[in-house]
Amino acid sequence: MSILYDEGQQAIATESRRVLEARVSKEELLPLLETSGRYHEGYWTTAKEQGWTALALPEAYSGLDLGLVELGLIAHQAGRSLSGAPFLTSNFGAAKAIELYGTEDQKAKWLPGLASGETIGAVAFASGANALPARPALTLTGERLDGVMTGVSAGLAADIAVVFANGPGMPVLAVAELADVKRTAIASFDNSRLYADLEFADTPAETLVTGGAAREAALHILALQAVITAHEQAGGAEAMMEIARDYAVTRRAFGQPIGAFQSIKHRIAEIYGLVELARANCIHAASREGQSDFITAAAAARISATEAYDTASRDCVQIHGGIGVTWELGLHLHTRRARSLAIEQGNLLFWEDVLVDRLTGEAA
Amino acid sequence: MSDLEAYRAKAAAWLESMVPTYGKAARKGLSEADDLALARKYQKAKFDAGYAGINWPTEFGGQGKGHLEKVTFDTEEMKHGFPSFYFGISLGMPIPVLMQFGEDKAWVKERVLKALQGEEIWCQLFSEPAGGSDLAGLRTKAEPDGNGWKINGQKVWTSWAHYSDYGVIVVRTDPNVPKHKGLTYFWVDMKAPGVTVRPIKLVGGDSHVNEVFFDDVKIGDDHRMSPVGGGFAVAIATLMIERYVATDSAGFGPHLDLFVELAKDTELNGKPAIEDGRIRQQIARNYAMRSGLQSITARAMAMMQAGMTPGPEGSLNKLVAVRSRQKLSELAIDLQGSDGFTYDDHASQKEDWTSSWINAPTGRIAGGSDETLLNTIAEKILGLPQDHRPDKGVPFNQIPA
């Protein structure tokens, strides 16, 4: 089972690429690395104006009723342009959690704001290496949350967070307002992602789902986010491949373009293979939303996209030689993003285990 | 059900009915001669059922259907281990080229029908000891001889030449011009005087490929299938014939399920190997790679069905799949430890890890080596420059040997 993009979807890809190329430049992205607590506001304004925040949400709550395929196309372009704001994925994950598991009241309360982008959402499940910990770092007592979540993507700016917590004797998925939560910005190698530690203390929270279903729900939300992130990774990898190619046909050494040397051309051809495998897995995974093999497809997309982006950015720098490691050229923006995206939404180790669990029917 | 799905269902049912007579179990223990005899009967049965020459024109005895039906049938057929590979080259390249470039249409039709029914086999005489990746560097020559030509030289890696009735061949007819321009394309009778076929035994123990020697082999000018000096273009047309063939994300080795089973059944340091992180990582990464290839193939099929041209990413299949099959097979043997020494040279490469492993190097070379494929991707898809070629524009007989 696979899909071909239709005309409308192709138009989304073309238009989002055009808009992002016009509005996001590396000159704006570089300074963001040197301070913490700032992100690319122009990108977020663009995302809101273009309706990307509303894209995959239901019409009944001010959404556009499109799906993962369309949002994936935009994420791919955002990855190419290093959009510099984490919210496209985190907002979507938080909104989907409320849409899929919330009550009518909860949906009415949160979804329109998340759809317009006026409310910024975060998803906070992980505890260090564990994307879905056996013992979550937060405890829900009554309707109050306590504990510290570390390294929450978009955590510094988010208005609400969907969290995975210990409920009374069972895990629980809940949504909390962050207005009174103490936040500490993390000095990161990719500062514009607004990573923060969140300290919950008697914080009001509303339950979305409890018990075994909460863990399944959390995995499903992670998988949805992973597919979006994988598209972003594939887009970044594709950009690195093109930058490497363009340099290899222009830069000359020993009387010929360096792209004529097999050590260079084969390296770029290998990246092409990784990018295309990742892209194919991403498109497939996006088209499997709602099907029984969705988690498996999401894991495969995540694994191949992580490998593609890391390898492409690593090799692109190597192909450039000395100029590749300068601050100004900005290749490091991709190197940084490749690694930050590799950790967000569950690391490679997590998704490898999820995939093998699915294939074998047993957990390690 | 779409037309194509209906076609698939019908083909699958027919193939299923052939399993008792021609399937894996029926072929077990047969000598190669007996297997080939069985293969000829199977090919005839395919022809009679309308599954031979599926996408070929009806005027030559084909079925006149589309490429999609052909790939669909091949995909279903691959599941059963039928002896169809003896005809793979013959029906894959030489016969389609013959249909396209053969002058005597009545004679061509006779050959096509015989080949489709498994009565005649054709081989493709391209590679030489000095011209493999560099096809245009070949040295076998044809000189004018009366009204025809006289061939002298040697070909190598010729699949099924020892069973072939005819072959298509590229030879040098003019050494005084740059290498691509001095080649001409012919067909030859493999039983003609002066043709000697010598099988080459490969690492896996089988001898599907041959050296073929030509000593004063005389052919008429009516054997010529290209203008004199225009053989390279026809050779390239031959190699381009089937860009989208039925592919296999397992690299024509075992399916990943078999590795998962092995890992479940094998104990490593007192625990099932499936619990070992190194094993799990390889399973996960192989799955991701294979599912990517499958998605690329599925999209290519969908594009063809929609009347569009698939993207170039279909060219990744062999490069990526065979290489990873080689590594996974190594790991599977490692995993068996001292139980891993056993080797049965009749075992199937698709079911046996050792057989898969020992034959994998052949897969990485035949049909374009990894390096050749990477060059093709780099140059044709990504627009990177060609390698430095010192023989460019130099007359063939002035290229330093």
Interface residues (C-beta under 8 A of the other chain):
Chain A: M1 S2 I3 L4 R245 A248 V249 Q256 P257 G259 A260 Q262 I264 K265 H266 I268 A269 E270 Y272 G273 E276 L277 A278 A280 N281 I283 H284 A297 A299 A300 A301 I303 S304 E307 L349 W351 E352 D353 L355 V356 L359 T360 E362 A364
Chain B: L256 V260 K264 I274 E275 G277 R280 Q281 I283 A284 R285 Y287 A288 M289 S291 G292 L293 S295 I296 A298 R299 A302 M303 A306 M308 E313 L316 L319 V320 E371 L374 N375 I377 A378 E379 I381 L382 G383 L384 P385 Q386 D387 H388
